[in-house]
Amino acid sequence: MPSWWARRALPAAVCASIETAIRESETQHRGEICFVAETSLFTWGSGVRTVRERAIDVFAHRRVWDTAENTGVLIYLQLIDHDFEIVADRGISARLAQGEWDAIAARMEAEFRAGRFEAGILEGLREIGALLKQHFPAGAINPNELPDRPIVR
């Protein structure tokens, strides 16, 4: 699938909304949220076979794990397969049960199925931000360690 298709699915206005939501969310907690959407799953020689494996690969490649408190979260959308994953770093996983991530993903998926793609993404970001605020509230020093701009390719 050509990369222009990703921009059709996530036009500039939607990407701007996602970036704003991430930036505003991160002022309330010490977590770092990264959003990546791709049109292709398999990369030559990578051995990646599932959306989950690709999400973990992107998590590592984008260095979402490389935050001071291990509080990075990746929302990864695989546009060609209409699938997504939420990957949280070990600092977050130590405090949050998988069921909380599954519940957020289920609500996002329900919005996607109803054709409310932007709403599903923004609601997911809001819920992730609320969890991070609860477990990792912003402190006096709250650096922005990862770019807020969505990566769409």
Secondary structure, DSSP 8 states (H G I E B T S, - for coil): --HHHHHHHS-HHHHHHHHHHHHHHHTSBS-EEEEEEES----TTS---SHHHHHHHHHHHTTTT-STTS-EEEEEEETTTTEEEEEE-HHHHTTS-HHHHHHHHHHHHHHHHTT-HHHHHHHHHHHHHHHHHHHSB--S-----S--S-EE-
